[in-house]
Amino acid sequence: MTESMMGQFVRFMRFCNRRWVKWPAVIVFLTAITVAHFVMADKYGDSPNAPTWEFTVTLHAAMLVAAAIIIVLYKKYIKRKLMEYGKD
């Protein structure tokens, strides 16, 4: 890792520790996991026949959607704020 990349990484990590960046990301991921859980619980209930692989696939799909949402938010809003933060 070059020195400039390390500087960008450190600046990005300081930026991500801000409350208004960290909590929306946590909320999006927790919402995705909760929705996946309720979808599977609604489909199978407390049945011991609930397939583990299907739950895993649903959970991973929800996480991918959450990651896509965070990437879109980053590109549209957070990246601009990061550039403003870096100029200070």
A tleap script that builds the chain and sets N, CA, C and O, in Angstrom:
source leaprc.protein.ff14SB
mol = sequence {
  NMET THR GLU SER MET MET GLY GLN PHE VAL
  ARG PHE MET ARG PHE CYS ASN ARG ARG TRP
  VAL LYS TRP PRO ALA VAL ILE VAL PHE LEU
  THR ALA ILE THR VAL ALA HIE PHE VAL MET
  ALA ASP LYS TYR GLY ASP SER PRO ASN ALA
  PRO THR TRP GLU PHE THR VAL THR LEU HIE
  ALA ALA MET LEU VAL ALA ALA ALA ILE ILE
  ILE VAL LEU TYR LYS LYS TYR ILE LYS ARG
  LYS LEU MET GLU TYR GLY LYS CASP
}
set mol.1.N position { 0.847 -1.169 0.000 }
set mol.1.CA position { 0.000 0.000 0.000 }
set mol.1.C position { 0.896 1.237 0.000 }
set mol.1.O position { 1.798 1.369 0.827 }
set mol.2.N position { 0.633 2.120 -0.926 }
set mol.2.CA position { 1.448 3.330 -0.996 }
set mol.2.C position { 1.060 4.294 0.124 }
set mol.2.O position { 0.038 4.124 0.790 }
set mol.3.N position { 1.895 5.297 0.310 }
set mol.3.CA position { 1.646 6.249 1.385 }
set mol.3.C position { 0.369 7.049 1.153 }
set mol.3.O position { -0.364 7.337 2.099 }
set mol.4.N position { 0.097 7.411 -0.108 }
set mol.4.CA position { -1.119 8.179 -0.390 }
set mol.4.C position { -2.366 7.323 -0.183 }
set mol.4.O position { -3.391 7.818 0.286 }
set mol.5.N position { -2.278 6.034 -0.534 }
set mol.5.CA position { -3.415 5.139 -0.304 }
set mol.5.C position { -3.665 4.979 1.189 }
set mol.5.O position { -4.814 4.950 1.630 }
set mol.6.N position { -2.600 4.876 1.961 }
set mol.6.CA position { -2.734 4.744 3.409 }
set mol.6.C position { -3.361 5.999 4.004 }
set mol.6.O position { -4.197 5.916 4.904 }
set mol.7.N position { -2.958 7.158 3.499 }
set mol.7.CA position { -3.547 8.408 3.965 }
set mol.7.C position { -5.028 8.491 3.645 }
set mol.7.O position { -5.823 8.935 4.473 }
set mol.8.N position { -5.403 8.063 2.439 }
set mol.8.CA position { -6.816 8.051 2.068 }
set mol.8.C position { -7.595 7.090 2.947 }
set mol.8.O position { -8.714 7.389 3.365 }
set mol.9.N position { -7.001 5.928 3.229 }
set mol.9.CA position { -7.666 4.937 4.071 }
set mol.9.C position { -7.881 5.480 5.480 }
set mol.9.O position { -8.962 5.327 6.050 }
set mol.10.N position { -6.856 6.111 6.038 }
set mol.10.CA position { -6.974 6.677 7.386 }
set mol.10.C position { -8.033 7.764 7.403 }
set mol.10.O position { -8.839 7.825 8.331 }
set mol.11.N position { -8.045 8.628 6.389 }
set mol.11.CA position { -9.049 9.691 6.309 }
set mol.11.C position { -10.450 9.105 6.195 }
set mol.11.O position { -11.392 9.602 6.812 }
set mol.12.N position { -10.584 8.030 5.392 }
set mol.12.CA position { -11.881 7.379 5.230 }
set mol.12.C position { -12.347 6.749 6.544 }
set mol.12.O position { -13.526 6.840 6.886 }
set mol.13.N position { -11.435 6.113 7.285 }
set mol.13.CA position { -11.816 5.484 8.552 }
set mol.13.C position { -12.221 6.538 9.582 }
set mol.13.O position { -13.167 6.322 10.340 }
set mol.14.N position { -11.528 7.664 9.621 }
set mol.14.CA position { -11.931 8.751 10.518 }
set mol.14.C position { -13.312 9.269 10.137 }
set mol.14.O position { -14.141 9.566 10.998 }
set mol.15.N position { -13.544 9.371 8.829 }
set mol.15.CA position { -14.836 9.836 8.336 }
set mol.15.C position { -15.945 8.859 8.717 }
set mol.15.O position { -17.030 9.282 9.115 }
set mol.16.N position { -15.682 7.543 8.598 }
set mol.16.CA position { -16.694 6.521 8.894 }
set mol.16.C position { -17.015 6.427 10.373 }
set mol.16.O position { -18.057 5.886 10.745 }
set mol.17.N position { -16.146 6.940 11.216 }
set mol.17.CA position { -16.427 6.911 12.645 }
set mol.17.C position { -17.409 7.998 13.064 }
set mol.17.O position { -17.819 8.057 14.224 }
set mol.18.N position { -17.778 8.839 12.141 }
set mol.18.CA position { -18.779 9.856 12.459 }
set mol.18.C position { -20.132 9.182 12.650 }
set mol.18.O position { -20.464 8.224 11.952 }
set mol.19.N position { -20.895 9.682 13.586 }
set mol.19.CA position { -22.169 9.077 13.959 }
set mol.19.C position { -23.135 9.006 12.783 }
set mol.19.O position { -23.816 7.993 12.627 }
set mol.20.N position { -23.220 10.020 11.965 }
set mol.20.CA position { -24.201 10.038 10.878 }
set mol.20.C position { -23.811 9.145 9.720 }
set mol.20.O position { -24.625 8.922 8.824 }
set mol.21.N position { -22.575 8.620 9.705 }
set mol.21.CA position { -22.173 7.645 8.683 }
set mol.21.C position { -22.359 6.234 9.220 }
set mol.21.O position { -22.869 5.359 8.521 }
set mol.22.N position { -21.944 6.018 10.462 }
set mol.22.CA position { -21.931 4.677 11.028 }
set mol.22.C position { -23.342 4.139 11.264 }
set mol.22.O position { -23.625 3.002 10.885 }
set mol.23.N position { -24.219 4.905 11.866 }
set mol.23.CA position { -25.528 4.385 12.245 }
set mol.23.C position { -26.430 4.067 11.065 }
set mol.23.O position { -27.119 3.048 11.123 }
set mol.24.N position { -26.482 4.857 10.000 }
set mol.24.CA position { -27.296 4.428 8.847 }
set mol.24.C position { -26.833 3.100 8.265 }
set mol.24.O position { -27.665 2.289 7.856 }
set mol.25.N position { -25.528 2.858 8.217 }
set mol.25.CA position { -25.029 1.583 7.698 }
set mol.25.C position { -25.470 0.432 8.591 }
set mol.25.O position { -25.898 -0.611 8.095 }
set mol.26.N position { -25.370 0.611 9.901 }
set mol.26.CA position { -25.794 -0.430 10.841 }
set mol.26.C position { -27.290 -0.683 10.710 }
set mol.26.O position { -27.724 -1.835 10.721 }
set mol.27.N position { -28.077 0.372 10.586 }
set mol.27.CA position { -29.528 0.229 10.474 }
set mol.27.C position { -29.910 -0.505 9.198 }
set mol.27.O position { -30.793 -1.362 9.226 }
set mol.28.N position { -29.266 -0.191 8.081 }
set mol.28.CA position { -29.579 -0.869 6.821 }
set mol.28.C position { -29.280 -2.360 6.920 }
set mol.28.O position { -30.098 -3.177 6.498 }
set mol.29.N position { -28.128 -2.732 7.468 }
set mol.29.CA position { -27.784 -4.149 7.580 }
set mol.29.C position { -28.701 -4.879 8.557 }
set mol.29.O position { -29.121 -6.002 8.274 }
set mol.30.N position { -29.022 -4.274 9.694 }
set mol.30.CA position { -29.923 -4.925 10.640 }
set mol.30.C position { -31.324 -5.084 10.065 }
set mol.30.O position { -31.979 -6.099 10.304 }
set mol.31.N position { -31.786 -4.096 9.314 }
set mol.31.CA position { -33.092 -4.204 8.670 }
set mol.31.C position { -33.103 -5.335 7.655 }
set mol.31.O position { -34.073 -6.090 7.585 }
set mol.32.N position { -32.049 -5.463 6.875 }
set mol.32.CA position { -31.977 -6.541 5.885 }
set mol.32.C position { -32.008 -7.908 6.554 }
set mol.32.O position { -32.706 -8.809 6.088 }
set mol.33.N position { -31.263 -8.072 7.637 }
set mol.33.CA position { -31.250 -9.354 8.347 }
set mol.33.C position { -32.615 -9.641 8.959 }
set mol.33.O position { -33.095 -10.773 8.896 }
set mol.34.N position { -33.246 -8.630 9.550 }
set mol.34.CA position { -34.556 -8.818 10.172 }
set mol.34.C position { -35.610 -9.188 9.141 }
set mol.34.O position { -36.427 -10.077 9.382 }
set mol.35.N position { -35.602 -8.519 8.000 }
set mol.35.CA position { -36.571 -8.835 6.943 }
set mol.35.C position { -36.374 -10.259 6.451 }
set mol.35.O position { -37.348 -10.991 6.274 }
set mol.36.N position { -35.136 -10.661 6.230 }
set mol.36.CA position { -34.871 -12.035 5.786 }
set mol.36.C position { -35.352 -13.040 6.827 }
set mol.36.O position { -35.906 -14.082 6.476 }
set mol.37.N position { -35.145 -12.736 8.093 }
set mol.37.CA position { -35.584 -13.642 9.153 }
set mol.37.C position { -37.102 -13.778 9.166 }
set mol.37.O position { -37.622 -14.890 9.262 }
set mol.38.N position { -37.823 -12.650 9.071 }
set mol.38.CA position { -39.280 -12.709 9.114 }
set mol.38.C position { -39.868 -13.376 7.878 }
set mol.38.O position { -40.885 -14.063 7.971 }
set mol.39.N position { -39.242 -13.182 6.726 }
set mol.39.CA position { -39.717 -13.859 5.512 }
set mol.39.C position { -39.605 -15.369 5.680 }
set mol.39.O position { -40.540 -16.100 5.353 }
set mol.40.N position { -38.478 -15.836 6.183 }
set mol.40.CA position { -38.299 -17.277 6.376 }
set mol.40.C position { -39.190 -17.799 7.499 }
set mol.40.O position { -39.722 -18.904 7.389 }
set mol.41.N position { -39.367 -17.035 8.573 }
set mol.41.CA position { -40.233 -17.466 9.667 }
set mol.41.C position { -41.678 -17.551 9.200 }
set mol.41.O position { -42.410 -18.452 9.610 }
set mol.42.N position { -42.097 -16.620 8.347 }
set mol.42.CA position { -43.454 -16.649 7.813 }
set mol.42.C position { -43.650 -17.853 6.900 }
set mol.42.O position { -44.720 -18.461 6.884 }
set mol.43.N position { -42.628 -18.187 6.152 }
set mol.43.CA position { -42.739 -19.293 5.200 }
set mol.43.C position { -42.748 -20.650 5.897 }
set mol.43.O position { -43.507 -21.536 5.504 }
set mol.44.N position { -41.916 -20.830 6.927 }
set mol.44.CA position { -41.768 -22.142 7.557 }
set mol.44.C position { -42.242 -22.209 9.000 }
set mol.44.O position { -42.463 -23.304 9.515 }
set mol.45.N position { -42.402 -21.087 9.659 }
set mol.45.CA position { -42.806 -21.113 11.061 }
set mol.45.C position { -41.744 -21.779 11.918 }
set mol.45.O position { -40.546 -21.592 11.705 }
set mol.46.N position { -42.203 -22.566 12.898 }
set mol.46.CA position { -41.268 -23.271 13.781 }
set mol.46.C position { -41.010 -24.690 13.313 }
set mol.46.O position { -40.568 -25.533 14.094 }
set mol.47.N position { -41.280 -24.958 12.056 }
set mol.47.CA position { -41.121 -26.307 11.506 }
set mol.47.C position { -39.659 -26.741 11.536 }
set mol.47.O position { -38.771 -25.970 11.171 }
set mol.48.N position { -39.410 -27.977 11.970 }
set mol.48.CA position { -38.032 -28.476 11.927 }
set mol.48.C position { -37.589 -28.792 10.498 }
set mol.48.O position { -36.417 -29.088 10.264 }
set mol.49.N position { -38.519 -28.730 9.542 }
set mol.49.CA position { -38.202 -29.031 8.143 }
set mol.49.C position { -37.707 -27.811 7.373 }
set mol.49.O position { -37.462 -27.899 6.170 }
set mol.50.N position { -37.559 -26.691 8.042 }
set mol.50.CA position { -37.087 -25.483 7.363 }
set mol.50.C position { -35.667 -25.719 6.854 }
set mol.50.O position { -34.769 -26.027 7.638 }
set mol.51.N position { -35.460 -25.577 5.542 }
set mol.51.CA position { -34.126 -25.857 5.002 }
set mol.51.C position { -33.125 -24.759 5.364 }
set mol.51.O position { -33.381 -23.573 5.160 }
set mol.52.N position { -32.023 -25.165 5.886 }
set mol.52.CA position { -30.985 -24.220 6.291 }
set mol.52.C position { -30.404 -23.494 5.085 }
set mol.52.O position { -30.108 -22.301 5.158 }
set mol.53.N position { -30.240 -24.207 3.983 }
set mol.53.CA position { -29.627 -23.589 2.810 }
set mol.53.C position { -30.502 -22.470 2.266 }
set mol.53.O position { -29.984 -21.455 1.799 }
set mol.54.N position { -31.829 -22.640 2.319 }
set mol.54.CA position { -32.713 -21.601 1.787 }
set mol.54.C position { -32.652 -20.349 2.669 }
set mol.54.O position { -32.667 -19.224 2.170 }
set mol.55.N position { -32.583 -20.560 3.971 }
set mol.55.CA position { -32.442 -19.420 4.871 }
set mol.55.C position { -31.126 -18.697 4.597 }
set mol.55.O position { -31.074 -17.467 4.570 }
set mol.56.N position { -30.076 -19.471 4.396 }
set mol.56.CA position { -28.764 -18.879 4.121 }
set mol.56.C position { -28.789 -18.071 2.829 }
set mol.56.O position { -28.241 -16.970 2.765 }
set mol.57.N position { -29.425 -18.623 1.803 }
set mol.57.CA position { -29.518 -17.909 0.525 }
set mol.57.C position { -30.324 -16.622 0.693 }
set mol.57.O position { -29.937 -15.576 0.173 }
set mol.58.N position { -31.438 -16.694 1.412 }
set mol.58.CA position { -32.263 -15.502 1.631 }
set mol.58.C position { -31.493 -14.445 2.417 }
set mol.58.O position { -31.548 -13.258 2.097 }
set mol.59.N position { -30.783 -14.882 3.435 }
set mol.59.CA position { -30.015 -13.940 4.250 }
set mol.59.C position { -28.913 -13.274 3.432 }
set mol.59.O position { -28.702 -12.066 3.531 }
set mol.60.N position { -28.213 -14.067 2.627 }
set mol.60.CA position { -27.155 -13.488 1.801 }
set mol.60.C position { -27.723 -12.551 0.734 }
set mol.60.O position { -27.110 -11.534 0.410 }
set mol.61.N position { -28.883 -12.890 0.192 }
set mol.61.CA position { -29.516 -11.994 -0.782 }
set mol.61.C position { -29.874 -10.664 -0.119 }
set mol.61.O position { -29.682 -9.598 -0.704 }
set mol.62.N position { -30.392 -10.739 1.099 }
set mol.62.CA position { -30.729 -9.510 1.825 }
set mol.62.C position { -29.477 -8.684 2.107 }
set mol.62.O position { -29.507 -7.456 2.022 }
set mol.63.N position { -28.392 -9.348 2.439 }
set mol.63.CA position { -27.144 -8.628 2.696 }
set mol.63.C position { -26.606 -7.980 1.420 }
set mol.63.O position { -26.061 -6.877 1.466 }
set mol.64.N position { -26.757 -8.658 0.285 }
set mol.64.CA position { -26.318 -8.069 -0.986 }
set mol.64.C position { -27.141 -6.833 -1.329 }
set mol.64.O position { -26.602 -5.837 -1.810 }
set mol.65.N position { -28.452 -6.899 -1.080 }
set mol.65.CA position { -29.309 -5.735 -1.326 }
set mol.65.C position { -28.895 -4.589 -0.403 }
set mol.65.O position { -28.822 -3.437 -0.831 }
set mol.66.N position { -28.625 -4.908 0.859 }
set mol.66.CA position { -28.186 -3.874 1.800 }
set mol.66.C position { -26.862 -3.262 1.353 }
set mol.66.O position { -26.675 -2.049 1.437 }
set mol.67.N position { -25.952 -4.095 0.881 }
set mol.67.CA position { -24.668 -3.582 0.393 }
set mol.67.C position { -24.877 -2.676 -0.816 }
set mol.67.O position { -24.216 -1.645 -0.944 }
set mol.68.N position { -25.799 -3.061 -1.708 }
set mol.68.CA position { -26.088 -2.227 -2.878 }
set mol.68.C position { -26.651 -0.873 -2.452 }
set mol.68.O position { -26.295 0.159 -3.022 }
set mol.69.N position { -27.527 -0.879 -1.451 }
set mol.69.CA position { -28.100 0.375 -0.957 }
set mol.69.C position { -27.003 1.268 -0.376 }
set mol.69.O position { -26.982 2.473 -0.624 }
set mol.70.N position { -26.103 0.679 0.388 }
set mol.70.CA position { -25.021 1.468 0.983 }
set mol.70.C position { -24.085 2.011 -0.090 }
set mol.70.O position { -23.603 3.138 0.023 }
set mol.71.N position { -23.821 1.214 -1.136 }
set mol.71.CA position { -22.964 1.690 -2.228 }
set mol.71.C position { -23.617 2.873 -2.939 }
set mol.71.O position { -22.949 3.856 -3.261 }
set mol.72.N position { -24.926 2.775 -3.182 }
set mol.72.CA position { -25.637 3.881 -3.832 }
set mol.72.C position { -25.585 5.124 -2.948 }
set mol.72.O position { -25.323 6.223 -3.435 }
set mol.73.N position { -25.834 4.950 -1.643 }
set mol.73.CA position { -25.749 6.093 -0.730 }
set mol.73.C position { -24.348 6.690 -0.729 }
set mol.73.O position { -24.188 7.910 -0.695 }
set mol.74.N position { -23.332 5.828 -0.767 }
set mol.74.CA position { -21.948 6.309 -0.776 }
set mol.74.C position { -21.686 7.143 -2.019 }
set mol.74.O position { -21.131 8.239 -1.939 }
set mol.75.N position { -22.092 6.614 -3.175 }
set mol.75.CA position { -21.799 7.318 -4.427 }
set mol.75.C position { -22.559 8.631 -4.529 }
set mol.75.O position { -22.038 9.605 -5.072 }
set mol.76.N position { -23.788 8.673 -4.014 }
set mol.76.CA position { -24.597 9.872 -4.182 }
set mol.76.C position { -24.339 10.930 -3.111 }
set mol.76.O position { -24.419 12.125 -3.396 }
set mol.77.N position { -24.032 10.508 -1.883 }
set mol.77.CA position { -23.988 11.490 -0.804 }
set mol.77.C position { -22.679 11.471 -0.020 }
set mol.77.O position { -22.042 12.509 0.158 }
set mol.78.N position { -22.285 10.308 0.441 }
set mol.78.CA position { -21.153 10.233 1.359 }
set mol.78.C position { -19.847 10.602 0.672 }
set mol.78.O position { -18.993 11.242 1.285 }
set mol.79.N position { -19.674 10.214 -0.590 }
set mol.79.CA position { -18.430 10.521 -1.293 }
set mol.79.C position { -18.212 12.036 -1.375 }
set mol.79.O position { -17.092 12.513 -1.198 }
set mol.80.N position { -19.275 12.781 -1.639 }
set mol.80.CA position { -19.171 14.242 -1.701 }
set mol.80.C position { -18.769 14.802 -0.338 }
set mol.80.O position { -17.922 15.691 -0.249 }
set mol.81.N position { -19.386 14.275 0.726 }
set mol.81.CA position { -19.052 14.726 2.077 }
set mol.81.C position { -17.613 14.367 2.428 }
set mol.81.O position { -16.923 15.136 3.097 }
set mol.82.N position { -17.158 13.189 1.974 }
set mol.82.CA position { -15.787 12.767 2.250 }
set mol.82.C position { -14.794 13.710 1.589 }
set mol.82.O position { -13.768 14.048 2.180 }
set mol.83.N position { -15.091 14.135 0.374 }
set mol.83.CA position { -14.201 15.063 -0.315 }
set mol.83.C position { -14.164 16.413 0.404 }
set mol.83.O position { -13.108 17.039 0.495 }
set mol.84.N position { -15.325 16.866 0.918 }
set mol.84.CA position { -15.360 18.116 1.673 }
set mol.84.C position { -14.570 17.973 2.972 }
set mol.84.O position { -13.867 18.896 3.386 }
set mol.85.N position { -14.691 16.807 3.613 }
set mol.85.CA position { -13.987 16.555 4.872 }
set mol.85.C position { -12.479 16.528 4.650 }
set mol.85.O position { -11.714 16.990 5.496 }
set mol.86.N position { -12.056 15.987 3.514 }
set mol.86.CA position { -10.631 15.893 3.210 }
set mol.86.C position { -9.992 17.236 2.924 }
set mol.86.O position { -8.780 17.385 3.085 }
set mol.87.N position { -10.772 18.215 2.506 }
set mol.87.CA position { -10.230 19.540 2.184 }
set mol.87.C position { -9.969 20.379 3.422 }
set mol.87.O position { -9.197 21.337 3.373 }
set mol.88.N position { -10.609 20.025 4.541 }
set mol.88.CA position { -10.449 20.808 5.779 }
set mol.88.C position { -9.052 20.731 6.315 }
set mol.88.O position { -8.754 21.332 7.347 }
savepdb mol mol.pdb
quit
